[in-house]
Structures are given as C-alpha cells and as structure tokens.
Amino acid sequence: MLITSRTPAAMVKELAICTRGLTKQFDRHVAVNDVDLEIQAGEVYGLIGPNGAGKTTLIRMLATAEEPTTGEIYINGDRLLRDKSNPKLKRRLGYLPDDYPLYEDLTVWDYLDYFARLYRLREPRRTQRLHEVLELIQLGNKRHSQISTLSRGMKQRLSLARTIIHEPILLLLDEPVSGLDPIARMHFREIIKALQEAGMTVIISSHVLSDLAELCTSVGIMELGFLVESTSLQQLYERLSHQQIVISTLGNLETLLRELKHHHLVEEWEVISGKNSVRVNFSGKDEDSAELLRSLIKAGIPLTDFHCTQEDLETIFLKLGHKQAS
C-alpha cells in the first residue's frame, strides 16, 4: 500500500475514507483538483458547494463510477481501484446518484428482491433483509404496490432501500432530497440518522443546507474542484459562525443604536426593515450578552425583544463563497 507522508499508514486504516491527491480532468477542465479527504467511520459527511464545484465527480470516483486521473482512494485502509481487484470492497459500497431510474412496472417487493439477488443474498437472509429495509423506509404496507403508483418521496426512499439492501459500510448519496417536499425530506433524514446509529458512514451532497446542518457531523465545502474546507460542523460553527442578537424596542431606534455603538463587543449591526428592531453581530460569550441586556435596561431603553442566535450553515457557506470570489 502506497501512503503519502501526509498521513501515517496506521491512521489511514482507521479512516472510513482517505483520498490523496485525488484529481479528475476532462480534456482541459479539472473537475476535482488534488483533493485530500479524510472521513472517520460512522460519520455523516455533508458535501456542499455550487453547481460545477466537483461534488458529483468526487462522489462518482469514490463509487468507482469514474476513474481518477491521478490520486488514490482508501476505504477502511484498503486501496480502492476501478479494475477487477478487490471486488469484495466494491460490494460494500452503496451509491445513489441523483438520476437513478426505477423500474416502474415492478412491485416494491419484486424491485428490492431483484437487487438483493444481484448482490447474491441467499435465503433466508434475503427475505429477512427485504423486510428490514421495508420497515426502515416505512413502505411495508406498499410492498405489493406497483412503483408507478408511489409518490416522489416514496420512490426516493425505495431508491435508498435498493442502495442499502446489501448492507454497505459506506453510503454515497448525490442530491438525494432534490425536489422533495418538507415532509418527504423529514422522512429521509430520519432514515439517514437510523443508518448512522447502525454504524454506517454516509457522504451526502445537497443544496438543502438546513437538512445537512441537522444531519451531518462534518462538512466539506468545494469550490472550482478544490476542497476549500473540511472540518467538523461544531468546529466550523465555533470558527466562522458569529453570534447574532435581535433587539427590539418601543422607544426611539436611534437611542438604542447610540448605546450599541459604545459597546466594545458589538461588531456591526443592521436595522430590520419594517420593524423597530436591529440585528447585531456580537463577538462576546453568553455572559457578555447578558451584560449587554442589563446595560440596555439600565439605560432606560424599553425593550420588547432580545434573543441570541448563531449564523447558520447557509450564511457561513455564502460568506466563504464571497471570500473565495474576492
């Protein structure tokens, strides 16, 4: 096994996914550029970035659907190649692309049974596994229904069931909630959480950042083929998410702003249109915001609202994108 000096071999074996110098070039276009990715076992890793950033190409290389131009991929310490070597490793991958077709003239049961047979699941395990995944995706009552009669959300859950029928160790999901309504997305999130609790490692790309913020333990942000950020969600918030305080008053807004200007932990603010309120970027801790509240009350400002929030994942992503563009 060839490992670069950047990561010791023992550490690579402990990682669910490790890539080194992973690059994919199509003619003159470099879709993925020298990506070093490290994901711990059992993580739900969110891959975000604008269209054309390289997310789908990266996932396809991890799924062996694309051959890297250069670079290496390791799954649980084993080198992943697209040739006929390590077939057992490939059978432990689950890949759901964003446009995978369903066989709509089949019933739900026959569809899953077909794929279970392709993965060479034998009886009685095959029937047991079909019941398990149908219960997980909450389609047990639809097992004799034709796929053509299912809703879009049900079809997407069925696609996920097909992807996990063989109990993969790594699940690769490319835009799995695209076009789904909020209830269908909620059902999908619940399934992913259950899979993580069962020990599966999941990579999921999505433009629905609120879903990723709820699901993921770590995130990677791609831009123009580069992996510009890769960190735990908690560390990303601690480093880049500013505390914001929304303050509303019955009194004169200018009086409130004069008080805020004198506070050393107030970095900037914006007046909320149509309301007698202001949104403040605040660099202090919880005890500092409590002290700010006391000082405003002491100054005689009639407050009707004072609540603290953190900038969300979407705001952080947009700020990072703006920095990259500038």
N, C-alpha and C positions, 0 to 999 in steps of 0.2 A: 504494500500500500504506500503510495506516494503522498506524503503530507508536507505542506509548506511549513517553514519555520514560524509562521504567524500563529499557528495553533498546535500545541503538542498532540501527539497521536492519542494519548490516553484521554484527553479532553474530547477529541473528535468522536471517540467511541461512546462517550456519554451523551452526545448530542443526537437528537432525533434527525436533524438536518444540518449539514455543513456543506457549504459551497466555497470554492476557492477560485478566484479569478474567472468566474463564470461569465462568458461573453457569447452573444449571438449576433451575427452580422448577416444581413440580407443585402447582397450586392454592396452598395455604398452606405446603406443605412445600418447603424449599430443599434439594435433594439434593446439589448441588455449589455451593459458595459462594466466588466471587471467587478462583478458582484461577489462580495464575501458575506455570506448569510449564515447565522448560527441560531438555531431554534432548539430549545430544550424539549425533552419528551413531556407530553401531556399539556403542552401549551396550545392556546388558540391564538394564532398569529394573524393579525389583520394587515393586509397589503393594500395600501391606498396610494392614489396618485391620479393625475388627469388622464384622459384618453391618450394613448400613444406613449405612455410613460414606460412601458415594458412589462407590466404586471402579467398579462396573459402569456407572453413569451416565456417569462420566468417560470410560471406555473407549468406550462407545457414541457419545458425542459425537465422539471422535477418529476413530471409524469411520464417521461421518456417518449412523449409525442413529438418532441423536437430534439435534434442532435445539437449540442453546444458547438460553437465554432472553436472555442478554447475553454479550458477550465475543467473543474472536477466537481462531482456531486457525491456526497456520502450520506447514506441513510443508516442510522444507528451504527455508524463506523464502517459500514461496507460500501465499497465503491459502486456507484450506480452507473451502468453502461446501457446504451440503447441496443447493443447487439444481443446475441442469444445467450450470453453469460448471465449468471445469477437470476434465472427465471423465478426462483422462489421469492427473491426480494421483490421483483416486479409484481408478483401476485399479492403482495402485502400492501400495495398502493391502491387507493381509491380516488378516482379523478372524475369530477363532474364539470364539464365545460358549460359555457353559458348558452349553448345552442344544441344540446344533445336531443335528438329526436326520440319520440316514444312510438311504440307500435300500437296504434290506437284501436286496432281491431281485436287485440287480445284482451283478456280479462286481467285484472290486477294480479291475481294469483298466478296465472299462466306466464305473465311477463316476468315476475320475480323468479318463478321456477325455472324459466328458460335460462336466466343469467346464473342462477345457482348451479345449474348443470354445466354451464360453460366453465365455471370455476371448480368443477369436479367435486362438488359437495355430494356426499353419499347419504343414503337413507340409513338410519332415521334422522341423522343430523340435518339433512336438507329441509325436511318438513318442519322440524323444530325451529330452524333458523328463519324460515318464512314466517312462522307465527310470531317470532320475536320481533322481527323488523316491522311487521304489520302493526303490532301493538305499539311499538316505538313511534311510528309515524301516524298513529291513530286512524288507520284505514282498514282495521279488521272487519268492519261491517260492510266494506266495499270490495272484499276480496273476489266476489263473483261478478262485479260490475265491469263493463267494458271501459277501457281507458278513455274512449271518446266521450263518455258521459261525465267525466270528472271535471271539477273546477280547475282553474290555473294553479291555485295553491296546492290542491291535492296532487296534481300532476308533478309539481316540483318536489313535493315530499316523496312521491313514488320514485322519482329520479334519484333522490338521495338514498332511498332504500335499496335501489339497484346498485348504487355505488358502495354501500357498506355490507351487502349481503355476504361477502366472503371474509368479513371481519378484518379489514385492513388496519395496519398500525399507523398509517399516515393518510389523511384525507385532504384532498386538494379541491377547493371549491372556487370556481371562477364566476363571479357575479350571480350567486345562487338566488338572491331575492329580487333580482331585476324585474320590475313590472308587477310585483305582488302588492296586495293591499295590506294595511297595517295589521289586520288580524292574521293573515297568512304569514306575514313576516314574524309575528309573535310566535306562532306555532313552530316556525323554522328555527327560531332562536332557542326555543325550549328543547328541540331535538339536539341541536349542537351542544348545548350545555350538558345534556344527558350523555352524549358521546364523550365529552371531555371528562366527566366524572367517571366514566368507564376506563379512562386512561388513554384515549386516542389523541394523537397530535393532529391539529387541524390548521391548515392555511386557508384563509378566506379573503378573496378580493371583493371589494364592494365600494360603490359610491354612496351608499347609505351609511354615513359615518356615525349616526346615532346608534345604529344596530351594532357596529363594530365596537363603539365605546362601551356598550353593555356586555358584549360577548368576550372581548379579547383580553388576554393577559399581556400581550406585547404587540407592537405595530412596527411596520416598515413603511417608509414613505419613499416612493420612486419618482424620479424626475428625469426625463430625457434619457432613460436607460440606466441611470445611476441610482443606487440605493443611498439616499441622502440622510436618512435617519433609520436606525433600528434599535429599539430600546423597549423596556417595559412601559406599559401605559402609565403606571404610577410615577416612574421617573420622568416621563415626558411631561406629565401634568406639573410635577414639582419644579421642573426646569423652565417650562415655557408658558404655563397657564397662570395668568395674573388673577389675583382676587379682584372681584368687582363688587361694588356696593351700590345699590339703587336707593336713593334718598328722596323722599317726597315731603313737601311742606305746604302748610296752609298759608304761610306768610309770603314775603317777597323773595323771589328766587335769587335776586342779586345779593340779598343779605346772606343767604346760605352759601353762595359762591365765594363771597368775601371771607367767610370763615374757613372754607375748604382751601382757599389759596394759601392760607397761613399755616396749614398743616404739612409737616415735612414728609409724611408718608403718602400723601395724595400726589400721584404722578401726573395724571391728566383726567379730564372729565368731558362729558358731553351732555347737553340738555336733551331730554327725551321729548320729542316733538308731540305737541298736543296735551302735555301733562306738566304740572308744576313739579317736575322731578328732574334729577340729574343722575347719570351713571358715572361712577368714579372708578378709575384704576387705582388700586390700593396695594402698596408693597409691604404692608405690615402683616402681623400674625393675628390670631383671633383676639388676643388680649389687647392688641393695638386698635382693632376695630371697635372693641367695647369701650376703650378710652375715647375714641373719636365720637362715639354716640353720647357719652357722658358730657364731653366738651360742647357739643351742639345743643344739648338740653340746657346746660349751664348758661350758654349764651342766649337763652330765651327763644330759640327757634322752634316754632310749633310743628313738630314732625308728625307725619301720618304714616310713614313707611321708612324702614331702614332694614334692608336684608342683604346678606352676603351671598355671592355665587362665585363659581370658578368658570373661566373661559372653557368652552367645550372643545371636543376634538376637531370639529369643523373649523372653529375660529383659529386654533393652532395651525391646522393644515393650510388655511388661507394665508396666515401670516408667514409661514415658512415658504409658501409658493411665491409670495410677494418678495421675500428676501432673495430667493433664487433668481427671480426675474430682474431684480435691480443689481 
